[in-house]
Amino acid sequence: MRNIKYLKQVFKIRRIFTLVMMLIIGLLSTPHFIHAQESVDGLDYAPNVFYQTYQYEGEGNEFAGFETTLQYFPDENGIYQFSVSSSGTTIVYIYQITSDGIYELAYFPETYDKQDLRQHADAKDEFKSLVLPAELTVGQTFNRGYQNLQSYQVVDILDTFDLLDITYYNVVVIEPVNHPEGATQRFYYAPHIGHIMDEFIFTDEEAYPITSSLYTLRGPTYIWPTDFD
């Protein structure tokens, strides 16, 4: 009798063990779906700071193609300087990385001598324009412009986005709340790269869209904007 009871206990333990293993295997084999993120760290999308040079291919307009160059790295206050060159014209921008987001402090048209303008009076006054908030959430609106008059909305955070044979992940899509009449304008940002594409799509199907698409990056800077928040 003792042997029969012992065998029954062994079989019972084996059945329990088998059921547990089947449950574990079932859980491991269940497909896991990755859904689009609803919110991301805006500092990971700071423009024109992760690489030394960004080159954009333009279509639909002679000024759509341009190149940006990081001229001065972020200082201890997160202030950095870069230039945007297109069709023989160069504009210098002063940006700042803060815990609240990325701000444009000043810009200087027709500037060609690469002087450090981060401490210029225009970059130190009270006027600044929010470029990207510290947190980006789908459906969120924020204002840009030195008078905060331009409203923008985060319309999507894409799992993947293909551009010129490159796949980007967790791409933030931003649109103006009030689109230009007869057109839709969108801005695309990728983490640890920044701005990757602009598009201007007209409602007139015969009109060609205007796009600026990132196609070359040079010189990673190994700068992480979260160091300045």
C-alpha positions in Angstrom: 0.0 0.0 0.0 2.8 2.3 0.9 4.3 1.9 -2.6 1.0 2.6 -4.3 0.5 5.8 -2.3 4.0 6.8 -3.1 3.5 6.2 -6.8 0.3 8.2 -6.8 2.1 11.1 -5.2 4.9 10.9 -7.8 2.3 10.9 -10.7 0.5 13.8 -9.1 3.7 15.8 -8.8 4.6 15.0 -12.4 1.2 16.1 -13.7 1.5 19.4 -11.8 5.0 19.9 -13.1 3.9 19.1 -16.6 1.0 21.6 -16.4 3.3 24.3 -15.0 5.8 23.7 -17.8 3.0 23.8 -20.4 1.8 27.1 -19.0 5.3 28.6 -19.0 5.9 27.5 -22.6 2.6 28.9 -23.6 3.4 32.3 -22.1 6.8 32.4 -23.7 5.4 31.5 -27.1 2.6 34.0 -27.0 3.3 36.9 -29.5 4.2 40.2 -28.0 3.0 43.3 -29.8 4.9 46.6 -29.6 2.5 49.5 -29.7 3.2 53.1 -30.6 4.4 55.1 -27.6 2.1 57.8 -26.4 4.9 59.9 -24.8 8.6 60.4 -25.3 11.4 62.5 -23.8 11.6 65.7 -26.0 15.3 66.3 -25.1 16.1 63.1 -27.1 14.9 64.9 -30.2 16.9 68.1 -30.0 17.7 69.5 -33.5 21.2 69.8 -34.9 23.3 68.8 -31.9 23.8 65.0 -32.1 25.9 65.3 -35.2 28.3 67.9 -36.6 26.6 68.1 -40.1 23.2 67.4 -41.4 22.4 67.4 -45.1 18.8 67.6 -46.4 17.7 66.7 -49.9 15.0 69.1 -51.2 12.2 68.4 -53.7 9.6 70.8 -55.1 11.5 74.0 -54.3 15.0 75.3 -54.8 15.3 76.3 -51.1 14.1 72.9 -49.8 17.6 71.4 -49.8 19.9 72.7 -47.1 22.8 71.8 -44.7 23.2 72.5 -41.0 26.5 72.6 -39.2 27.0 72.6 -35.4 29.5 75.5 -34.9 29.7 75.6 -31.1 28.9 72.8 -28.8 26.5 73.3 -25.8 28.2 75.2 -23.0 27.6 74.6 -19.3 24.1 76.2 -19.7 23.2 74.0 -22.7 23.5 76.8 -25.2 24.7 75.8 -28.6 25.1 77.4 -32.1 24.5 76.0 -35.5 24.2 77.4 -39.1 21.7 76.6 -41.8 23.0 77.1 -45.4 20.8 77.0 -48.5 21.3 78.5 -52.0 24.3 80.6 -50.9 22.6 82.1 -47.8 23.5 81.2 -44.2 21.5 81.8 -41.1 23.0 81.2 -37.6 20.7 80.0 -34.8 21.3 79.9 -31.0 19.5 77.1 -29.2 19.4 76.2 -25.5 18.7 72.8 -23.9 16.8 73.1 -20.6 14.8 71.0 -18.3 11.7 72.6 -19.8 12.6 71.8 -23.4 14.6 73.1 -26.3 14.5 76.8 -27.0 15.6 79.1 -29.8 17.2 82.2 -28.2 18.1 84.1 -31.3 18.9 83.9 -35.0 21.3 85.9 -37.2 20.6 86.1 -41.0 23.5 86.5 -43.5 26.2 85.5 -41.0 29.3 83.9 -42.5 32.3 84.3 -40.2 31.5 81.6 -37.7 31.9 83.9 -34.7 30.6 82.7 -31.4 27.3 84.4 -30.9 26.0 82.5 -27.9 26.7 85.4 -25.6 25.3 88.0 -28.0 22.8 90.5 -26.4 20.0 89.1 -28.6 20.6 85.6 -27.2 20.5 86.8 -23.6 17.3 88.9 -23.7 13.9 87.8 -22.4 12.6 86.7 -25.9 12.8 83.1 -26.8 10.9 80.5 -28.9 10.0 77.0 -27.7 11.2 74.4 -30.3 10.3 71.2 -28.5 8.9 70.7 -25.0 10.7 68.4 -22.5 8.0 65.8 -22.9 6.2 65.0 -26.2 2.8 63.4 -25.9 0.3 62.6 -28.7 -2.4 65.2 -28.8 -0.3 67.8 -27.0 -0.2 71.4 -28.2 2.4 74.0 -27.6 3.3 77.5 -28.9 6.3 78.6 -30.9 7.6 82.0 -31.9 9.1 84.8 -29.9 5.6 86.0 -29.1 4.2 82.5 -28.6 1.7 83.0 -31.4 2.3 79.9 -33.4 0.4 76.8 -32.1 1.7 73.3 -32.9 0.4 69.8 -32.1 2.1 66.4 -31.6 -0.1 64.4 -34.0 1.6 61.0 -33.8 4.6 59.1 -32.5 5.4 56.5 -35.2 6.8 53.1 -34.3 8.7 53.1 -37.6 9.2 55.6 -40.4 11.0 54.9 -43.7 12.9 57.7 -45.3 15.4 57.4 -48.2 16.0 53.7 -47.5 16.6 54.3 -43.8 14.1 53.1 -41.1 13.7 55.4 -38.1 12.0 54.5 -34.8 9.7 56.4 -32.4 9.4 59.3 -34.8 7.5 62.3 -33.6 5.2 64.1 -36.0 4.3 67.7 -35.4 1.9 69.9 -37.3 0.8 73.5 -37.0 -2.7 73.7 -35.5 -3.7 76.2 -38.2 -2.4 74.9 -41.5 -1.6 77.2 -44.3 -4.6 77.5 -46.6 -4.8 74.7 -49.1 -1.9 72.8 -47.6 -0.7 70.5 -44.8 2.7 71.0 -43.2 4.4 68.3 -41.1 7.7 68.1 -39.2 9.4 64.8 -38.3 11.9 64.2 -35.5 13.9 61.0 -34.6 15.5 60.3 -31.3 19.2 61.0 -30.9 19.2 62.6 -34.4 16.7 65.4 -34.3 14.9 66.9 -37.3 14.7 64.4 -40.2 12.0 65.7 -42.5 9.7 68.5 -43.4 6.8 68.2 -45.8 4.4 70.6 -47.3 1.5 68.9 -49.1 -1.0 70.8 -51.1 -4.6 69.9 -51.4 -4.4 70.5 -55.1 -3.5 67.1 -56.4 -1.7 68.6 -59.4 0.7 70.5 -57.2 3.9 68.8 -56.2 4.7 68.5 -52.5 7.7 70.3 -51.1 9.9 68.1 -48.9 13.2 68.4 -47.1 14.6 65.0 -46.2 17.7 64.1 -44.2 20.1 62.0 -46.3 23.6 62.5 -44.7 24.9 62.7 -41.2 28.6 63.5 -40.4 30.6 63.5 -37.2 28.6 62.2 -34.2 29.2 64.6 -31.3 28.3 62.2 -28.5 26.3 64.9 -26.9 23.3 63.9 -24.8 20.9 66.8 -24.1 19.8 65.2 -20.9 23.1 66.2 -19.5 21.9 69.8 -19.5 18.4 69.4 -18.1 
